[in-house]
Amino acid sequence: MGIDRFGNPHAPNLSYARGEILRSTEDDFQKLQRAWSLIRERGPGSTYVLTGLEHSLPLAAEELEFADDEIAPALSFERLKELALDHLGGSPETDDVAVFNRLTGATMATHLTLVKPGDVVIGVSATHSHPSVVRAAEHVGARFIDTAGLGAFRDTIATERSVALVVLTRLAVTYDLLPLEAIETIVRLAHDKGALVYVDDAGGARVGPAAFGQPRTLELGVISARPVSTNTARRGHGSACSPAGRIWLVGSG
């Protein structure tokens, strides 16, 4: 369990300490219920969401006929796959796409499929892994070890006899980016150990290539997951995953 700069212990599975007001998940939900009551009182026209997260799905009247679990994929899945693989640097000959309603769901599905109870899962990022990664590993009964940076990862994986999965976060929740050389070395060390590498690329899939000249996600030789809002998908920025020759998944945020 970590310690913040004020000496407060981090809450379990979180990268920050709880305060006296919001002491638990139950308190978080009570806060959310209070916010909902204000929205009901004032109406959606007087509500402004300033989180920076796009979770809406505005539909025009002519689009409603496509809002169906069977009709939408029948008409749009091949185009979605094409755009997603292009965005993430994949190839339709070797890679595929699976769409989830949240990136958390993609991470959980990865662990449920690839990790057994007692397996070792190592997280690596510039600072710390997202709580959804920690919780997914715990849910399947894995022993999770989180590492910050290449040096800590190298030391940790060297001491483990077997590693089932390495969860690499290119752009951490603190917005610290792993350098390309570190990513390439982490992937190589993981593969040398016989581990698959799953990338939680929620922020890095776009920021890494666009802002820092890094390769697209699937060009790193990994399993990828990255969020895409439904509005973004309609504008042509898909989300996909898998290492060469292996079908895997992505999340939708």
Salt bridges, closest charged atoms under 4 A:
ASP27 OD2 - ARG23 NE 3.28
ASP28 OD2 - ARG18 NH2 2.86
GLU63 OE2 - ARG234 NH1 2.72
GLU82 OE2 - ARG79 NH1 3.13
ASP86 OD1 - ARG216 NH1 3.95
ASP96 OD1 - LYS81 NZ 3.60
ASP119 OD2 - LYS116 NZ 3.73
GLU160 OE1 - ARG143 NH2 2.63
ASP192 OD2 - ARG188 NH1 3.75
ASP201 OD2 - ARG170 NH2 2.82
GLU219 OE2 - ARG216 NH2 2.99
